[in-house]
């Protein structure tokens, strides 16, 4: 089963990992990720780099997919690459995604949907996906959303809410930690993004410790965000279920099911 973990370096990336790699302002994405790319040859993996096309000749130029030139979505592109890798006899696909914000970009639904798609892709296919972000390019709220939709990250504990949402089953997601006021906005955005693409979102909550008032409000608001949608929380503890009821959210017009 996939579980969140901290990787000391990109050398430790394994099959099915979706890794957040936060870079310093002076770090070069290729230099910091060279081992991950080079290990593709060592392990028999096909390597694809998603990011701006190199402006000069580069050893990695043939491996680069420029998002600005893609026909269709990023998810469709990496799925094509994974299918090609399988036909060509590679063990798996390695994706180094150098994420660069567009002009005036913020963590919009489109951007968040892309990260959730990559999380599903890694979990369902066994591909290894490393998403590299420069801390200088993203503000704190964006970095919070970035980290909490990646079950794995490199280095010391990143700046993030105390929860994570990641894929564990074909029809479900797992939530870990505590959804509190620091992470409520990020949590609500993730749920709204998931609900926009499926009428029922199933969350495995066996390792959720607690939702505070802000977290519960974000859950209720997300459930009511679109018509005919529902959120099912499985494995909630008694404290969470009681707090939900006492807070007045256990009513018919809030389409949330909390199950033990």
Secondary structure by P-SEA (a helix, b strand, c coil): cbbbbbbccccccccccbbbbbbcccccccccaaaaaaaccccbbbbbbbcccccccccccccccccccccccaaaaaaaaaaaaaaacccbbbbbccccccccccccaaaaaaaaaaaaaaaaccbbbbbbbbcccccaaaaaaaaaacccccccccccccbbbbbccccccccccccccccaaaaaaaaaaaaacccbbbbbccccccccaaaaaaaaaaaaccccbbbbbccccaaaaaaaaaaccccccccccccc
